[in-house]
């Protein structure tokens, strides 16, 4: 059996859930024993999302091999077994860059370089790269049908139906069936127009995934099938779900995986979705809840912390708890009392980020967590904030700061500094420690007990490190460095043993958390937060003392 290709496009508007649809279909096909890969092709002209603001494009996901990719890669990894890699995320920028480089080397033998065939051929080559290792490759095309920058991608996938056998290619179109409240009706015209636009390009979808707030009745299904030229059984209704982990179950109930297998002429095979049912049950029926304050700086874009949000949810699932996230703007803490925002939190988490904005507020949050003995988890910039806070308030280095901050020019104590080696140059892109690196854990550390063994391998995305010139002073003052990269000697994990649960890590553990395999740091952090909550609620109040 040769590799089968499934192309997922979207219409009407963005944020319909093409990524979740692709990931959910991948999960259903894996459940039937097929080996699945998923790729994301984005039409924007940036080389990659690495230099884009999270406020504009959301989170930048990092793969094991160090590629910076679209946030949908995180959804893929959380739903299927295969890890993403450098071939999993392509942009127009990468495609055009490669073609122009080849032209400058004379590889086109004097030909006029054009979108067709040179750009489209490169897109097709990227689609097929590594495909021989999988039974099915799912490719999500970013943007919406009709976007001018996306046309070369649609042309490339149109051509592929002529490069392979008819039953090797399948087109899925995700679209919106809106509910008009005043009319009290679901409307099919947006879907009809979107499909017609796709057909004008030369692609006729085999499957329609219709997003809606309410179920599609048989009349609407027949109408969509008739006017969009698809079989009625291939009109799949995907109603808004309370959790994304319910989507594979919903699509299975609609028969989507059976339709896909039939059209690709693949056997259905026995399957078991019990693990998905169990995850949904745990999310919907927790034994209790816990509140975690996340002190961030990109709060205007909910997708900026999508992997973090999911990792916290996974930690809750592992403990049969619902994790309520209280979002706290770091800049707000610079001018207000932290108790106004953090006193009701059962745990405080400071995520990664770049730049000076909001850092002083993050340092205030660290101080509050440390002084109040509230479970604290700092990730990347969150760890930097923890080191700076400790240096200022315990080592009494009042000007302690990071080389990333403007005040570093006035400070003689850069406790966080750049690494000056081959990873760093004058360009903003590709200047970070990216991907999985080894970390050795210290005996007797909280980190070792959480992970259950050493070494570990975690994914990084940062330019700065804890300055080892201060390592001994920090250790002497009670800050333990319990995770070290053996190749560089730089700190990857810090702890406070005098604290109930206090860990800062240089890497991003959220990128490796999955619903069926929650990351141990998030599982342990949520557990510690719940223990703190129960102790706090059971402690006698001031009024109780007065009564005694």
C-alpha angles and dihedrals in degrees: 000000000000125000116283121216127212119189120201118199131172137216145187095029143351128263093046092133105261089151094052090045092052092045093047093049089049090053092050093049091047089051087060092055101262122136107237136192126185128203133187122213114192120193098210117113098235112112086234140329094267096103096036121106115252086225089065106035106013127233124358108225119211122211128213091258093051104261119147108224147170118286090249088073086068091055090050093052093047092053104038136041099239119091119230120242143182090292093055099076125047131171134191086250092059092045095050092042091055093047093048091048089053091048091053090052090053095244093140092060096232096312121147104257111230140170087251117072104000102048094036092047090053091050090051091048090053091049091054097042108120092353092125089075093062139060093217132020118196116200121194115202110210125225125027133296110275098031105138095224091052097057096091090055092050090047090051094052090045089057092050093071086067093046094057139036116284094250093052095068129063130177122207120187120198113204144160127257100190126205113228105210097199091052094037090224143116110236124217100185096091089055092046092052093046092051091046090054090051091049090052087060089053101259121117111190118234094200131031119206105197117199113206144151093231135036120274112240123220092262093057092045091053091047093051091046092051099045097037095045097237133123115265092240088056092061099097120192115213108186121194108277130208090231131021089230088069092062097082089053092047093050090047091052088052089052096241096142091049091051091049094048091047093052092046090047093237125144116255095227123192115290141187123209096173093116090058091049090051093050091050091047092052092049094048097039108040120167091228142334139251130199121226121188111215110199104203142154103215098061096134089072113055092196092061089085100028097129090046092051091050093045090054089049089051090051088052092050090052089055096037088244135129110233112215109200117212107198113214122188107230092214090058091062091058091072105022136063108270091219088070090066107021109036094090094047120112090200136010122218127185113195131204127279145141136250136030100281112113096000094118088054090052089052089052089052091051091051091050093050093045097046094044094044092237116157107267131196120182121187122196102308085022089060090047090053090051093052093047092048092050093047092050100043104030104026088036092228092147094183094050111138146136128277086237092068126085092231089063088091088064095043130087091190112070098171088171114048144161122270110239104212142095093303094069132069140141095282121091094216121075093010100118140086097259133182134008120344131175120255124189115211125218122243114258093018126136088234092058092050090049096049095037094220148022147278105041130186119218136172120253135198112172145100102211135063139192105279105245089209087078097040097099094047091049091049091048090053092053104268108128122211101208103163123054134176102235094209097053105019091230121143117257099170132032128186142182109220091190089062127079092238121348121154133158121186130191093212133065109252092176090075092067100044119111130180091245093040108035115196109260094229092056092043091052094043093052090046091052091047091053092048089051090049094052092046091048093049093047095048115103114258126227088259091054089053090052092051090053 
